[in-house]
Structures are given as C-alpha cells and as structure tokens.
Amino acid sequence: MYTSTRRSRVWCAALATVLSTGLGLATAALAQDEGSPKTSCPDGQTTMIESKPCPATNMRPAVMVQRACCTKVTEKNPGGKTRCKAFPHCPRQSPS
C-alpha cells in the first residue's frame, strides 16, 4: 500500500510538471507579437504601422490593435504602391 501511494504522488507530480510547462510555452507563444503577419511586411518593402483603438468592454480594458501598410517601389511605379493589411479583430477578453 505504501508503494502505490508513492507511485501515485510521483505520477501526479510528473503530470503537473508537464501541464504547467505546456501552459507556460503556450502563454509565451501567444505573447510574442513581433513577426506577426498583420504587423510585418516582406523584405524589400517599407513598413508603416497603423493603430486602432478597441473600446473597453466589461471583460477587458480598452486596447490598441495594429496593422502594417506595406509600400512596394518598382521601376514601373517609382512612387510606390501601398497596401494595408486588415486590422486584427478586437479581443473578447483581456489579452493578459
């Protein structure tokens, strides 16, 4: 009986470690905002970032969302052509 109790404690500790590590990695991955497809442009294009406020709700404070406007200059169009990506949706809950 003593051995099975020890095994179950070791099993629970290992499971808790795996779950907390997975949760930590998922949080870190969600927190990385650099390199986001909405806020970056391909190489060789000029990037301009635009921001838009999302109003506060009862589940989160007001936040700002950003998008990239990419300007591509070619020989045919030396003034460049600018295309703006779509703004991401406003988060439903607090991003923290």
RABEL-V321833 format. One record per residue. N is the residue number from 0. RES is the residue in one letter. PHI is phi in whole degrees, -180 to 180 (none if undefined). OMEGA is omega as a letter, one per 40 degrees, with the letter a starting at -180 (* if undefined). D_FIRST is the distance of its C-alpha to the first C-alpha in Angstrom with 1 decimal. Layout:
N_RES_PHI_OMEGA_D_FIRST, N_RES_PHI_OMEGA_D_FIRST
This chain:
0_M_none_a_0.0, 1_Y_-67_i_3.8, 2_T_-68_a_5.5, 3_S_-69_i_5.4, 4_T_-66_i_6.5, 5_R_-65_i_8.8, 6_R_-63_a_10.1, 7_S_-66_i_10.9, 8_R_-67_i_12.7, 9_V_-64_i_14.6, 10_W_-61_i_15.5, 11_C_-65_i_16.8, 12_A_-65_i_18.7, 13_A_-66_i_20.2, 14_L_-64_i_21.3, 15_A_-64_i_22.8, 16_T_-65_a_24.7, 17_V_-64_a_26.1, 18_L_-65_a_27.2, 19_S_-68_i_28.8, 20_T_-65_i_30.6, 21_G_-63_i_32.0, 22_L_-66_i_33.2, 23_G_-64_i_34.8, 24_L_-68_i_36.6, 25_A_-66_i_37.8, 26_T_-64_i_39.2, 27_A_-65_i_41.0, 28_A_-67_i_42.5, 29_L_-72_a_43.8, 30_A_-76_a_45.2, 31_Q_-72_a_47.4, 32_D_-106_i_50.8, 33_E_-73_a_52.9, 34_G_81_i_53.9, 35_S_-65_a_53.4, 36_P_-61_a_55.7, 37_K_-80_a_57.4, 38_T_-120_i_58.3, 39_S_-137_i_59.4, 40_C_-122_i_62.3, 41_P_-63_i_62.8, 42_D_-60_i_64.4, 43_G_87_i_68.1, 44_Q_-118_i_68.2, 45_T_-81_a_68.7, 46_T_-110_i_65.9, 47_M_-126_a_66.6, 48_I_-96_i_63.8, 49_E_-112_a_64.4, 50_S_-120_i_62.3, 51_K_-142_i_62.1, 52_P_-80_i_60.5, 53_C_-104_a_58.0, 54_P_-65_i_58.5, 55_A_-69_i_55.8, 56_T_-125_i_53.7, 57_N_-74_a_51.4, 58_M_-105_a_48.4, 59_R_-160_i_49.8, 60_P_-78_i_52.7, 61_A_-65_i_55.7, 62_V_-133_i_55.1, 63_M_-109_i_57.4, 64_V_-111_a_57.1, 65_Q_-127_i_59.0, 66_R_-139_i_60.6, 67_A_-105_i_62.7, 68_C_-113_a_66.3, 69_C_-103_i_67.2, 70_T_-112_a_70.8, 71_K_-111_i_71.9, 72_V_-105_i_75.3, 73_T_-126_i_77.1, 74_E_-67_i_80.6, 75_K_-70_a_81.6, 76_N_-127_a_80.2, 77_P_-67_i_80.7, 78_G_-76_i_80.0, 79_G_90_i_76.5, 80_K_-121_a_74.7, 81_T_-106_i_71.9, 82_R_-127_i_69.0, 83_C_-103_i_66.4, 84_K_-78_a_62.9, 85_A_-73_i_61.5, 86_F_-71_i_59.8, 87_P_-68_i_56.0, 88_H_-66_i_55.0, 89_C_-69_a_54.3, 90_P_-67_i_50.5, 91_R_-77_a_49.3, 92_Q_-118_a_46.8, 93_S_-61_a_46.8, 94_P_-73_a_46.5, 95_S_-84_*_44.4
